[in-house]
Amino acid sequence: MTTALLPDDGTAGTLIGRVWDPRVSGPSVVAVRSTGVEDLSGTFATIRDVLESGDPAGAVAAASGPVLGSVADLLANTPIAGRDQALPWLLSPIDLQVVKAAGVTFPVSMLERIIEERARGEFDAAASVREEILTALGGSLRDLVPGSAEAMRVKELLIERGLWSQYLEVGIGPDAEVFTKAPVLSTVGTGVDVGIYSASKWNNPEPELVLAVASTGRIVGATLGNDVNLRDIEGRSALLLGKAKDNTASAAVGPFIRLFDATYSMDDVRTAMVTLEIDGADDGFRLAASSPLSEISRDPVDIVAQVIGDHHQYPDGFVLYLGTLFSPVEDRDVVGHGFTHKIGDVVRIAEPRLGTLTNTVQFSESAEPWTFGIDALYRNLAARGLLK
C-alpha cells in the first residue's frame, strides 16, 4: 500500500505534507524521507511557510526533525473507522492556501458542461444532447486554441445551430473559468471519505493535477486532487456552482506536495498522465480512465497568470486544480443513464511522479465533520510556541 501511495521514484523527490499529531493536538508540517516521515514543525509552522520561502525544496532539505512514523503506519491509521486517536495520521497536505479550480480546460469537459446545461441536469436526456452536439461539430476540438480566430469560428457555428452555451465562452474564449472550490483548511487528504451532497443523483469524481502557487505567483510544486462534481445540480444552473462544488469533504488533495527541485519541474507537470480507477463497493463495478495533461487547452502557467496579479493577490498563496479530461459517459446501471457514484465507491487518482490519492465516497452529511478552522489552527500553533 505504501508503494502505491508514493511516486514511482519513492522518496527521491522533495515530498511535504501534514500529519495530525495527537501529542500536540494539532497538525505538523512533515517531509517524507527514506528514514520515515519527519516532523518539520520546529522550522515551518505551516505549509504556507514552506511555499513562501525563497527556495522551498532547498529549505526543506536543510530542515530536520523527529520521525513521527513510517508512511505505512500513518496511512494505516488515517481512515476514521478504526483510527487510534493516540497515534498520528495523514492530513491534506495544504493549509492556508486558497483552494481555486479551473473548469472547462479540456474540450471534452466543455462539451459535457454544455450537455449538462442543455439536459438541465437530467441524465436521461444527456445521450441525445451529446449526439446532437457532436453531429453539429463534425470534428474534434482537441487542437483548438482558446481565444484564437478558429475557436471563435467554432463558437459562431454552435451558436448558429442553436447550441449556444455560457461554457463556450470559458471553453474556447480568451478568459479561463476559475472559481473558489473550497474554504481554507477544508480539504481532505488520502485515506478518508470524499463527500457528495445527498441531494445529487448524478455526480462523478474529477481527477486533476493541482498546482501549489506562492503569493508571488511562482508555481513551486504539484499534487493530485479530486474536484467532486455534482452534474445534476450544476446542470440545472451555472449559478448553483457553489452548491455543486463546495460541500463537506468535496475537495480532496494529496497525498503529498512534490516541490520543484532537480527531480521534478514544470515540464513534468505538462507531461503528466493522471489516471482514475473507481471500484464499486457492492456491485462489482469498475471504471478506469486517464487524463493526459498534454491535451489541456490552456497552458497551466497561463491559467495561473489569470488567477494572480495586479487584479488579485493571495498573501498566503493558493492551490489550483487544473481541470480534467475525464467525463464519464459509461452506463453503470441503466442504459442511457451514464455514470454516477454509489456510496462506498473507492476512487484512486494517480500519477507516476505524484503518487496515489485514494478516497471512499460518502454523503457529505455523513463524512467526518470539518471542525478545525483558521482560529483553531492559530490557537494551537501559539500554544505550541511555533509562531515567530
VOPAGU-2260 file (C-alpha; in pm, 1 decimal, decimal comma):
REM VOPAGU-2260
SITE   aa  ch    i         X         Y         Z
SITE  MET   A    0       0,0       0,0       0,0
SITE  THR   A    1     287,1     239,3      80,5
SITE  THR   A    2     443,0     174,0    -260,4
SITE  ALA   A    3     119,3     275,4    -430,6
SITE  LEU   A    4      89,1     588,3    -216,3
SITE  LEU   A    5     430,7     727,0    -307,2
SITE  PRO   A    6     558,9     833,8    -651,2
SITE  ASP   A    7     729,7     572,4    -866,7
SITE  ASP   A    8    1069,5     705,0    -757,7
SITE  GLY   A    9     974,7     679,6    -390,9
SITE  THR   A   10    1129,7     947,7    -174,6
SITE  ALA   A   11    1379,7    1068,0    -436,7
SITE  GLY   A   12    1189,5    1395,2    -472,7
SITE  THR   A   13    1102,4    1658,8    -214,3
SITE  LEU   A   14     770,2    1548,0     -66,3
SITE  ILE   A   15     594,2    1751,1     202,0
SITE  GLY   A   16     261,2    1714,3     376,7
SITE  ARG   A   17      75,9    1744,1     703,9
SITE  VAL   A   18      17,6    1497,3     984,9
SITE  TRP   A   19    -217,8    1524,2    1281,1
SITE  ASP   A   20      -9,3    1469,2    1593,0
SITE  PRO   A   21    -223,9    1378,0    1896,0
SITE  ARG   A   22      61,7    1466,5    2129,3
SITE  VAL   A   23      19,6    1833,5    2041,6
SITE  SER   A   24    -349,0    1813,1    1941,5
SITE  GLY   A   25    -275,2    1970,0    1606,0
SITE  PRO   A   26    -116,7    1944,6    1261,2
SITE  SER   A   27     254,3    1930,4    1188,5
SITE  VAL   A   28     436,4    2001,1     863,9
SITE  VAL   A   29     627,6    1690,9     756,7
SITE  ALA   A   30     879,8    1575,6     498,0
SITE  VAL   A   31     860,1    1223,7     357,6
SITE  ARG   A   32    1204,4    1066,5     357,6
SITE  SER   A   33    1354,1     721,3     323,2
SITE  THR   A   34    1402,2     710,3     702,4
SITE  GLY   A   35    1037,8     794,5     772,7
SITE  VAL   A   36     805,3    1091,2     799,2
SITE  GLU   A   37     991,7    1374,7     971,8
SITE  ASP   A   38     820,7    1646,2    1176,3
SITE  LEU   A   39     947,7    1982,9    1049,4
SITE  SER   A   40     718,6    2196,2    1265,9
SITE  GLY   A   41    1021,8    2328,9    1453,0
SITE  THR   A   42    1121,9    2503,4    1129,0
SITE  PHE   A   43     789,6    2550,5     949,3
SITE  ALA   A   44     469,7    2619,6    1141,6
SITE  THR   A   45     259,8    2579,9     826,1
SITE  ILE   A   46     282,8    2456,8     468,9
SITE  ARG   A   47     236,5    2821,9     377,8
SITE  ASP   A   48     573,5    2893,4     540,2
SITE  VAL   A   49     740,3    2628,7     324,2
SITE  LEU   A   50     590,3    2752,4      -1,8
SITE  GLU   A   51     671,8    3115,8      75,5
SITE  SER   A   52    1041,5    3050,2     131,6
SITE  GLY   A   53    1277,5    3161,2    -144,7
SITE  ASP   A   54    1377,9    2804,4    -224,7
SITE  PRO   A   55    1111,7    2568,3     -86,2
SITE  ALA   A   56    1288,8    2243,5    -181,2
SITE  GLY   A   57    1621,3    2370,1     -52,3
SITE  ALA   A   58    1466,0    2489,8     273,2
SITE  VAL   A   59    1304,4    2150,6     330,4
SITE  ALA   A   60    1630,6    1970,0     252,6
SITE  ALA   A   61    1807,0    2179,8     517,7
SITE  ALA   A   62    1541,8    2114,8     784,6
SITE  SER   A   63    1510,0    1810,3    1007,4
SITE  GLY   A   64    1306,5    1686,0    1298,9
SITE  PRO   A   65    1183,7    1378,9    1483,8
SITE  VAL   A   66    1031,6    1089,3    1290,6
SITE  LEU   A   67     657,6    1060,3    1354,2
SITE  GLY   A   68     638,8     716,3    1197,1
SITE  SER   A   69     660,6     535,0     868,1
SITE  VAL   A   70     438,6     625,2     575,1
SITE  ALA   A   71     276,9     283,2     608,0
SITE  ASP   A   72     191,2     331,5     975,5
SITE  LEU   A   73      49,7     680,1     921,9
SITE  LEU   A   74    -156,5     567,4     624,4
SITE  ALA   A   75    -291,8     266,8     814,8
SITE  ASN   A   76    -413,0     496,7    1093,6
SITE  THR   A   77    -570,4     755,7     862,6
SITE  PRO   A   78    -918,1     608,1     788,3
SITE  ILE   A   79   -1155,3     728,6    1058,1
SITE  ALA   A   80   -1301,1     379,5    1100,9
SITE  GLY   A   81   -1068,6     204,3    1341,4
SITE  ARG   A   82    -837,8     503,9    1386,3
SITE  ASP   A   83    -628,8     502,1    1704,2
SITE  GLN   A   84    -669,6     858,0    1830,7
SITE  ALA   A   85    -345,6     829,3    2026,7
SITE  LEU   A   86    -138,0     780,4    1710,3
SITE  PRO   A   87     -67,4    1025,9    1425,2
SITE  TRP   A   88    -241,8    1016,8    1086,5
SITE  LEU   A   89    -217,4    1183,7     745,7
SITE  LEU   A   90    -398,8    1505,8     658,0
SITE  SER   A   91    -445,1    1705,4     339,8
SITE  PRO   A   92    -102,5    1849,7     250,2
SITE  ILE   A   93    -225,0    2211,3     230,1
SITE  ASP   A   94    -335,3    2457,0     495,5
SITE  LEU   A   95    -362,3    2837,0     444,8
SITE  GLN   A   96    -373,9    2826,6      64,5
SITE  VAL   A   97    -692,6    2943,0    -105,4
SITE  VAL   A   98    -839,6    2648,8    -298,5
SITE  LYS   A   99    -904,6    2750,4    -659,7
SITE  ALA   A  100   -1017,1    2535,8    -951,9
SITE  ALA   A  101   -1013,4    2586,0   -1327,4
SITE  GLY   A  102   -1307,3    2449,5   -1521,8
SITE  VAL   A  103   -1363,9    2362,3   -1884,9
SITE  THR   A  104    -990,4    2342,3   -1957,9
SITE  PHE   A  105   -1027,9    2037,0   -2182,0
SITE  PRO   A  106   -1251,0    2030,6   -2493,6
SITE  VAL   A  107   -1429,5    1716,3   -2372,9
SITE  SER   A  108   -1517,6    1877,4   -2041,4
SITE  MET   A  109   -1657,8    2179,7   -2227,4
SITE  LEU   A  110   -1886,2    1954,9   -2429,1
SITE  GLU   A  111   -2003,4    1771,5   -2118,2
SITE  ARG   A  112   -2084,1    2100,5   -1942,2
SITE  ILE   A  113   -2289,6    2209,6   -2242,4
SITE  ILE   A  114   -2465,1    1872,1   -2231,4
SITE  GLU   A  115   -2539,5    1906,9   -1859,7
SITE  GLU   A  116   -2679,1    2253,6   -1919,1
SITE  ARG   A  117   -2898,4    2160,1   -2214,8
SITE  ALA   A  118   -3017,9    1842,7   -2041,4
SITE  ARG   A  119   -3098,3    2062,4   -1738,0
SITE  GLY   A  120   -2929,2    1817,9   -1505,3
SITE  GLU   A  121   -3133,3    1517,4   -1622,9
SITE  PHE   A  122   -2909,2    1226,0   -1716,7
SITE  ASP   A  123   -3191,9    1066,7   -1917,4
SITE  ALA   A  124   -3158,0    1343,6   -2176,7
SITE  ALA   A  125   -2779,2    1355,0   -2189,2
SITE  ALA   A  126   -2720,2    1091,2   -2458,4
SITE  SER   A  127   -2939,2    1256,6   -2722,1
SITE  VAL   A  128   -2799,0    1602,8   -2646,0
SITE  ARG   A  129   -2442,6    1467,1   -2676,7
SITE  GLU   A  130   -2520,1    1316,3   -3018,8
SITE  GLU   A  131   -2675,5    1643,1   -3135,9
SITE  ILE   A  132   -2370,4    1849,6   -3039,6
SITE  LEU   A  133   -2113,1    1608,6   -3183,5
SITE  THR   A  134   -2306,2    1595,4   -3511,0
SITE  ALA   A  135   -2310,9    1974,4   -3529,5
SITE  LEU   A  136   -1936,1    1995,9   -3469,9
SITE  GLY   A  137   -1844,7    1731,6   -3721,1
SITE  GLY   A  138   -1491,0    1705,7   -3588,3
SITE  SER   A  139   -1255,3    1729,2   -3292,1
SITE  LEU   A  140   -1197,5    2028,8   -3066,2
SITE  ARG   A  141    -871,2    1887,3   -2934,3
SITE  ASP   A  142    -641,3    2122,9   -3124,6
SITE  LEU   A  143    -842,2    2441,7   -3075,2
SITE  VAL   A  144    -651,3    2724,7   -2907,9
SITE  PRO   A  145    -883,0    2927,0   -2677,8
SITE  GLY   A  146    -924,0    3283,8   -2797,6
SITE  SER   A  147    -794,9    3205,4   -3148,5
SITE  ALA   A  148    -976,8    3300,1   -3466,6
SITE  GLU   A  149   -1055,3    2934,0   -3533,4
SITE  ALA   A  150   -1201,4    2896,1   -3184,5
SITE  MET   A  151   -1426,3    3195,1   -3244,9
SITE  ARG   A  152   -1548,0    3037,6   -3571,7
SITE  VAL   A  153   -1640,1    2717,7   -3388,3
SITE  LYS   A  154   -1823,8    2921,6   -3128,2
SITE  GLU   A  155   -2019,3    3102,6   -3402,5
SITE  LEU   A  156   -2105,1    2769,7   -3568,0
SITE  LEU   A  157   -2250,8    2629,4   -3246,6
SITE  ILE   A  158   -2448,3    2946,3   -3186,1
SITE  GLU   A  159   -2588,9    2931,1   -3540,7
SITE  ARG   A  160   -2701,3    2574,2   -3471,6
SITE  GLY   A  161   -2886,0    2690,0   -3161,3
SITE  LEU   A  162   -2627,8    2532,5   -2933,4
SITE  TRP   A  163   -2513,4    2848,2   -2755,8
SITE  SER   A  164   -2385,8    2796,0   -2400,9
SITE  GLN   A  165   -2204,7    3008,1   -2146,2
SITE  TYR   A  166   -1949,8    2724,7   -2132,0
SITE  LEU   A  167   -1844,6    2807,9   -2488,6
SITE  GLU   A  168   -1702,4    3139,3   -2368,0
SITE  VAL   A  169   -1479,0    2989,6   -2098,4
SITE  GLY   A  170   -1401,0    2677,6   -2300,1
SITE  ILE   A  171   -1269,3    2840,9   -2615,9
SITE  GLY   A  172   -1275,6    3213,0   -2537,2
SITE  PRO   A  173    -978,3    3416,0   -2406,2
SITE  ASP   A  174   -1070,9    3400,8   -2036,9
SITE  ALA   A  175   -1045,6    3081,6   -1830,8
SITE  GLU   A  176   -1311,2    2975,9   -1582,4
SITE  VAL   A  177   -1153,7    2986,2   -1236,8
SITE  PHE   A  178   -1360,9    2956,8    -919,9
SITE  THR   A  179   -1304,6    2906,7    -549,8
SITE  LYS   A  180   -1355,2    2537,6    -484,3
SITE  ALA   A  181   -1344,0    2520,6    -105,2
SITE  PRO   A  182   -1269,3    2725,4     208,1
SITE  VAL   A  183    -919,1    2742,0     354,9
SITE  LEU   A  184    -838,5    2430,7     565,5
SITE  SER   A  185   -1146,3    2238,0     448,2
SITE  THR   A  186    -977,9    1994,2     207,6
SITE  VAL   A  187    -939,9    1625,5     291,3
SITE  GLY   A  188    -639,1    1408,5     219,0
SITE  THR   A  189    -585,6    1048,5     118,9
SITE  GLY   A  190    -732,1     751,4     303,6
SITE  VAL   A  191   -1055,3     920,5     416,0
SITE  ASP   A  192   -1403,8     980,1     277,8
SITE  VAL   A  193   -1470,7    1219,2      -7,1
SITE  GLY   A  194   -1815,9    1375,6       6,4
SITE  ILE   A  195   -2109,7    1412,1    -231,0
SITE  TYR   A  196   -2418,5    1609,5    -131,6
SITE  SER   A  197   -2704,0    1363,7     -77,4
SITE  ALA   A  198   -2946,3    1567,4    -291,8
SITE  SER   A  199   -2740,0    1485,7    -601,0
SITE  LYS   A  200   -2839,1    1186,2    -814,1
SITE  TRP   A  201   -2589,1    1241,5   -1097,4
SITE  ASN   A  202   -2227,4    1302,2    -998,3
SITE  ASN   A  203   -1870,4    1193,2   -1059,9
SITE  PRO   A  204   -1511,0    1240,4    -948,1
SITE  GLU   A  205   -1284,1    1481,4   -1133,6
SITE  PRO   A  206    -923,1    1355,7   -1122,1
SITE  GLU   A  207    -692,4    1653,3   -1155,3
SITE  LEU   A  208    -339,6    1775,1   -1111,9
SITE  VAL   A  209    -319,2    2054,2    -853,4
SITE  LEU   A  210     -53,4    2326,9    -859,3
SITE  ALA   A  211      92,2    2481,1    -542,7
SITE  VAL   A  212     144,8    2855,0    -601,5
SITE  ALA   A  213     322,6    3104,6    -374,2
SITE  SER   A  214     196,6    3457,0    -305,6
SITE  THR   A  215     435,9    3588,0    -572,4
SITE  GLY   A  216     258,1    3382,0    -838,0
SITE  ARG   A  217     550,8    3140,4    -863,7
SITE  ILE   A  218     449,3    2776,0    -908,7
SITE  VAL   A  219     652,8    2577,1    -657,3
SITE  GLY   A  220     511,6    2224,7    -673,7
SITE  ALA   A  221     218,8    1998,8    -750,0
SITE  THR   A  222      -5,8    1731,7    -607,1
SITE  LEU   A  223    -326,0    1545,7    -702,6
SITE  GLY   A  224    -688,3    1634,3    -641,0
SITE  ASN   A  225   -1047,5    1523,3    -674,5
SITE  ASP   A  226   -1277,7    1813,6    -761,6
SITE  VAL   A  227   -1601,1    1627,7    -684,9
SITE  ASN   A  228   -1867,4    1725,7    -938,1
SITE  LEU   A  229   -2245,7    1719,7    -892,9
SITE  ARG   A  230   -2353,9    1716,3   -1256,8
SITE  ASP   A  231   -2727,7    1743,3   -1198,0
SITE  ILE   A  232   -2706,3    2043,5    -966,2
SITE  GLU   A  233   -2463,0    2241,6   -1182,7
SITE  GLY   A  234   -2659,0    2137,1   -1491,4
SITE  ARG   A  235   -2975,5    2298,2   -1355,4
SITE  SER   A  236   -2798,6    2634,5   -1345,7
SITE  ALA   A  237   -2439,6    2754,6   -1351,6
SITE  LEU   A  238   -2542,3    2985,8   -1065,8
SITE  LEU   A  239   -2562,3    2672,7    -849,4
SITE  LEU   A  240   -2187,8    2612,8    -891,2
SITE  GLY   A  241   -2125,1    2678,8    -521,6
SITE  LYS   A  242   -2384,4    2421,3    -419,0
SITE  ALA   A  243   -2248,1    2173,3    -671,5
SITE  LYS   A  244   -1881,6    2216,8    -580,7
SITE  ASP   A  245   -1846,8    2319,5    -216,1
SITE  ASN   A  246   -1969,2    2068,5      41,0
SITE  THR   A  247   -1812,5    1887,0     333,2
SITE  ALA   A  248   -1524,8    1665,6     209,4
SITE  SER   A  249   -1593,0    1754,8    -155,5
SITE  ALA   A  250   -1233,1    1863,8    -222,8
SITE  ALA   A  251    -961,0    1600,1    -184,9
SITE  VAL   A  252    -591,2    1688,3    -217,9
SITE  GLY   A  253    -282,1    1471,8    -180,4
SITE  PRO   A  254    -122,4    1253,4     -84,7
SITE  PHE   A  255     176,6    1493,4     -67,9
SITE  ILE   A  256     300,2    1808,0    -241,7
SITE  ARG   A  257     602,2    1738,9    -460,1
SITE  LEU   A  258     814,7    2053,2    -465,5
SITE  PHE   A  259    1004,2    2155,7    -775,3
SITE  ASP   A  260    1369,2    2051,9    -749,5
SITE  ALA   A  261    1628,7    1873,2    -960,4
SITE  THR   A  262    1397,6    1568,9    -986,8
SITE  TYR   A  263    1068,1    1740,4   -1072,9
SITE  SER   A  264     975,6    2053,0   -1270,4
SITE  MET   A  265     704,6    2232,6   -1465,0
SITE  ASP   A  266     790,9    2020,5   -1767,1
SITE  ASP   A  267     690,3    1712,8   -1567,1
SITE  VAL   A  268     358,3    1880,8   -1491,4
SITE  ARG   A  269     293,7    1944,6   -1858,9
SITE  THR   A  270     355,3    1579,0   -1947,5
SITE  ALA   A  271     164,7    1433,6   -1651,3
SITE  MET   A  272     -71,9    1140,9   -1705,9
SITE  VAL   A  273    -339,5    1141,0   -1436,9
SITE  THR   A  274    -523,0     810,2   -1407,0
SITE  LEU   A  275    -850,3     723,3   -1238,1
SITE  GLU   A  276    -985,5     396,4   -1103,2
SITE  ILE   A  277   -1327,2     350,9    -946,4
SITE  ASP   A  278   -1426,5      28,1    -770,9
SITE  GLY   A  279   -1786,1     -16,6    -659,0
SITE  ALA   A  280   -1833,2    -144,9    -306,3
SITE  ASP   A  281   -2122,6    -383,4    -373,9
SITE  ASP   A  282   -2198,6    -405,1    -746,1
SITE  GLY   A  283   -1861,3    -516,1    -883,1
SITE  PHE   A  284   -1846,2    -204,1   -1099,1
SITE  ARG   A  285   -1502,9     -95,8   -1217,1
SITE  LEU   A  286   -1402,8     203,0   -1426,2
SITE  ALA   A  287   -1056,0     305,6   -1541,5
SITE  ALA   A  288    -967,3     621,5   -1732,1
SITE  SER   A  289    -677,5     856,2   -1793,8
SITE  SER   A  290    -633,8    1229,2   -1837,0
SITE  PRO   A  291    -312,5    1338,4   -2017,2
SITE  LEU   A  292    -231,3    1695,7   -1925,8
SITE  SER   A  293     -79,2    1740,0   -2270,4
SITE  GLU   A  294    -436,1    1773,2   -2402,6
SITE  ILE   A  295    -521,1    2072,0   -2184,5
SITE  SER   A  296    -637,2    2367,0   -2393,7
SITE  ARG   A  297    -457,3    2630,8   -2184,7
SITE  ASP   A  298    -101,2    2610,1   -2054,7
SITE  PRO   A  299    -100,4    2578,7   -1673,8
SITE  VAL   A  300     127,2    2881,4   -1640,7
SITE  ASP   A  301    -120,9    3090,1   -1839,2
SITE  ILE   A  302    -408,5    2984,0   -1613,1
SITE  VAL   A  303    -208,7    3078,8   -1304,2
SITE  ALA   A  304    -140,1    3419,1   -1459,5
SITE  GLN   A  305    -516,2    3472,1   -1493,1
SITE  VAL   A  306    -564,6    3397,9   -1122,2
SITE  ILE   A  307    -299,8    3617,6    -960,0
SITE  GLY   A  308    -158,2    3957,7   -1047,3
SITE  ASP   A  309    -233,2    4325,5   -1003,4
SITE  HIS   A  310    -602,8    4239,0   -1026,5
SITE  HIS   A  311    -595,4    3985,2    -737,3
SITE  GLN   A  312    -344,5    3898,0    -467,1
SITE  TYR   A  313    -316,5    3587,8    -247,1
SITE  PRO   A  314     -96,1    3669,1      54,9
SITE  ASP   A  315     -86,8    3305,4     165,4
SITE  GLY   A  316     -69,2    3158,8    -183,2
SITE  PHE   A  317    -316,9    2922,6    -340,6
SITE  VAL   A  318    -355,8    2582,2    -496,9
SITE  LEU   A  319    -513,1    2542,4    -838,5
SITE  TYR   A  320    -699,3    2238,7    -969,3
SITE  LEU   A  321    -621,0    2234,5   -1342,4
SITE  GLY   A  322    -935,9    2061,4   -1467,6
SITE  THR   A  323    -986,2    1717,2   -1613,9
SITE  LEU   A  324   -1033,7    1535,1   -1940,8
SITE  PHE   A  325   -1245,4    1276,3   -1759,4
SITE  SER   A  326   -1616,4    1290,6   -1842,3
SITE  PRO   A  327   -1777,9     955,7   -1762,4
SITE  VAL   A  328   -2048,4     852,1   -2006,5
SITE  GLU   A  329   -2034,3     475,2   -1948,6
SITE  ASP   A  330   -2363,4     332,2   -1823,3
SITE  ARG   A  331   -2348,0     191,1   -1473,6
SITE  ASP   A  332   -2697,8      61,2   -1406,0
SITE  VAL   A  333   -2948,6     175,3   -1665,8
SITE  VAL   A  334   -2875,7     205,3   -2038,2
SITE  GLY   A  335   -2855,5     571,9   -2132,8
SITE  HIS   A  336   -2818,7     693,8   -1775,7
SITE  GLY   A  337   -2438,0     709,1   -1779,0
SITE  PHE   A  338   -2221,2     701,9   -1468,5
SITE  THR   A  339   -2295,9     823,2   -1119,2
SITE  HIS   A  340   -2140,1     743,8    -784,0
SITE  LYS   A  341   -2267,8     499,5    -525,8
SITE  ILE   A  342   -2184,1     522,2    -159,4
SITE  GLY   A  343   -1878,9     309,4     -86,4
SITE  ASP   A  344   -1710,2     362,2    -422,9
SITE  VAL   A  345   -1332,1     361,3    -386,9
SITE  VAL   A  346   -1170,4     631,0    -602,2
SITE  ARG   A  347    -798,2     617,8    -683,9
SITE  ILE   A  348    -633,3     908,9    -861,0
SITE  ALA   A  349    -269,2     852,1    -952,6
SITE  GLU   A  350      24,5     998,0   -1141,8
SITE  PRO   A  351     366,7     827,8   -1158,4
SITE  ARG   A  352     557,4    1126,9   -1020,6
SITE  LEU   A  353     299,2    1226,4    -759,8
SITE  GLY   A  354     173,5     900,5    -610,9
SITE  THR   A  355    -185,6     796,1    -543,1
SITE  LEU   A  356    -476,8     976,4    -379,0
SITE  THR   A  357    -735,7     726,8    -252,8
SITE  ASN   A  358   -1078,5     811,0    -109,5
SITE  THR   A  359   -1407,1     636,5     -38,6
SITE  VAL   A  360   -1731,7     803,9    -147,4
SITE  GLN   A  361   -1972,0     903,5     128,4
SITE  PHE   A  362   -2251,3    1154,8     161,7
SITE  SER   A  363   -2114,9    1491,4     271,9
SITE  GLU   A  364   -2362,4    1486,4     557,9
SITE  SER   A  365   -2209,4    1159,3     685,3
SITE  ALA   A  366   -1842,6    1240,0     622,8
SITE  GLU   A  367   -1616,6    1343,2     909,2
SITE  PRO   A  368   -1727,2    1699,2    1000,8
SITE  TRP   A  369   -1486,7    1985,3     937,6
SITE  THR   A  370   -1423,8    2148,8    1276,1
SITE  PHE   A  371   -1058,7    2262,7    1276,0
SITE  GLY   A  372   -1052,5    2607,3    1114,4
SITE  ILE   A  373    -813,8    2902,2    1096,9
SITE  ASP   A  374    -882,5    3021,1    1452,0
SITE  ALA   A  375    -823,6    2671,0    1592,4
SITE  LEU   A  376    -503,0    2637,7    1390,4
SITE  TYR   A  377    -351,1    2959,6    1519,0
SITE  ARG   A  378    -452,9    2898,1    1877,7
SITE  ASN   A  379    -284,8    2557,4    1852,3
SITE  LEU   A  380      32,8    2694,3    1691,7
SITE  ALA   A  381      52,3    2968,7    1954,9
SITE  ALA   A  382      13,5    2720,2    2239,4
SITE  ARG   A  383     298,6    2515,1    2088,5
SITE  GLY   A  384     522,4    2821,7    2063,0
SITE  LEU   A  385     554,0    2786,2    1685,4
SITE  LEU   A  386     453,2    3137,8    1583,5
SITE  LYS   A  387     752,8    3361,4    1524,0
